[in-house]
Amino acid sequence: MTIGAIQNATQVQIDLLRLSSVLDEAKLYLEISRPIAIRLVDDEEMVDLNTRFRNVPESTDVLTFPSGLDDPLPLGDVAICVPYAALQANLRKVPLDNELAALLIHGCLHLIGFDDLSDEDRARMQAKMNEVGEKLGIPIEAEWTSVLHQAHESG
C-alpha cells in the first residue's frame, strides 16, 4: 500500500496517514522542499539492500540513499525495516508508530547531511532528532540510538 511518498512493502498494518503527516511536518520543520520517498520493508529486503549498498549482510533499522541530484529532483530515499523497528519499539516500550516516526526523522536527517559515525556527530544528530520530535509531538528518547545495534556491538 502507498500513501503519498510512503510505500508499505510489508504485511504489517501501519498508519500510513500518520507517517505521511510526520514526513510532511518534518520536511517543513527541517526546511526540506525536495521529495523524499520512504519504503517500509521486511527483513529480507533490508538484508538485500544492506548487502548490496554497504556490503553488510544483515538487517538494520534504517538506510538512506541520497540521490546526489540537484533541486527540484528528489533528495533521496529512506528504507525502514518494520520488523527491526518493531523489535526496537518493544525494547523501548513505545508504540511501533513512534519508533517508525523516529526512524523517519533519523533518515531525513541523514539525507540533509547529519551523520552518526562519531560520538560528536551522533550527539549532534540526536539533539536534532529530539528537537524535531518535540516540535512534532513525537516522544524520542534523549539518548535515542539503534538499541539492537548497540546490543550487537556490546555483546
C-alpha positions in Angstrom: 0.0 0.0 0.0 1.2 3.5 -0.8 0.1 6.8 0.6 1.9 9.9 -0.7 5.6 9.3 -0.6 5.4 6.3 1.7 5.2 2.7 0.4 4.5 -0.1 2.8 6.0 -3.2 1.2 5.3 -5.4 4.3 2.3 -7.3 5.5 2.2 -5.2 8.8 -0.6 -2.8 9.3 0.9 0.7 9.5 -0.9 4.0 9.9 0.5 5.5 6.7 -1.6 8.7 7.0 0.1 9.4 10.3 3.6 8.6 9.0 2.9 10.7 5.9 2.0 13.6 8.1 5.2 13.1 10.2 7.2 13.2 6.9 5.4 16.4 5.8 5.9 18.1 9.1 9.5 17.0 9.5 10.3 18.3 6.0 8.6 21.6 6.8 10.5 22.0 10.1 13.8 21.0 8.5 13.2 23.2 5.5 13.3 20.4 3.0 11.4 21.2 -0.1 12.5 18.3 -2.3 10.7 15.0 -2.5 11.8 12.1 -0.2 10.5 8.6 -0.8 10.0 6.3 2.1 9.8 2.5 1.7 8.8 0.3 4.6 10.5 -3.1 4.1 10.8 -6.5 5.7 14.0 -8.1 7.0 14.7 -9.9 3.7 14.6 -6.8 1.7 16.6 -4.8 4.2 19.3 -7.5 4.3 19.4 -7.4 0.5 19.7 -3.5 0.5 22.3 -3.5 3.3 24.4 -6.2 1.5 24.2 -4.6 -1.9 24.9 -1.0 -0.9 27.0 -1.3 2.3 28.4 -4.9 2.0 26.9 -5.7 5.4 24.9 -9.0 5.1 22.5 -8.3 8.0 19.3 -6.3 8.7 19.3 -2.8 10.1 16.7 -0.3 11.1 17.1 2.4 8.5 19.1 3.1 5.4 19.3 6.3 3.4 20.1 6.8 -0.3 20.8 10.4 -1.2 20.0 11.0 -4.8 23.0 13.3 -5.4 20.8 15.2 -7.8 20.0 18.9 -7.8 16.8 20.7 -6.9 14.0 20.1 -8.0 14.8 16.4 -8.3 14.2 14.1 -5.3 16.6 14.5 -2.3 16.7 10.7 -1.8 15.1 7.6 -0.5 14.8 6.1 3.0 14.2 2.4 3.7 12.9 1.5 7.1 12.8 -2.1 8.3 9.5 -2.7 10.0 10.3 -5.9 11.9 13.6 -4.4 13.1 11.7 -1.3 14.2 9.1 -3.5 16.0 11.8 -5.2 18.0 13.3 -1.8 18.9 9.9 -0.4 19.9 9.3 -3.4 22.1 12.7 -3.0 23.8 12.0 0.8 24.3 8.4 0.0 25.4 7.0 2.5 22.8 4.3 2.0 20.1 5.6 0.9 16.7 4.3 4.1 15.2 6.6 6.2 17.4 9.6 4.1 16.5 8.8 4.4 12.8 8.4 8.2 13.2 11.8 8.4 14.9 13.4 6.4 12.2 11.8 8.5 9.5 13.2 11.7 11.2 16.5 10.0 11.5 16.5 9.1 7.8 15.6 12.7 6.8 18.5 14.0 8.9 20.9 11.7 7.1 19.6 13.0 3.8 20.4 16.6 4.8 23.9 15.8 5.9 23.7 14.6 9.5 25.8 11.6 10.4 26.2 9.3 13.4 29.6 7.7 12.9 31.5 9.6 15.5 30.4 10.4 19.1 30.3 14.1 18.3 28.2 13.6 15.1 25.9 11.2 16.9 25.3 13.7 19.7 24.5 16.5 17.2 22.2 14.2 15.3 20.4 13.0 18.5 19.9 16.6 19.6 18.3 17.5 16.2 16.1 14.4 16.4 14.9 15.4 19.8 14.3 18.9 18.6 12.2 17.7 15.6 10.4 15.1 17.7 9.5 17.7 20.3 8.2 20.1 17.7 6.1 17.3 16.1 4.8 15.9 19.4 6.7 12.6 19.0 8.4 11.4 22.1 12.0 10.4 21.3 14.4 9.3 24.0 17.1 12.0 24.7 19.8 9.3 24.1 18.0 7.6 21.2 20.1 5.1 19.4 19.6 1.9 17.5 19.2 -0.3 20.5 19.6 -3.5 18.6 22.9 -2.3 17.0 24.1 -1.2 20.5 23.3 -4.6 21.9 25.0 -6.3 19.0 28.2 -4.2 19.4 28.4 -4.7 23.1 27.6 -8.4 23.1 
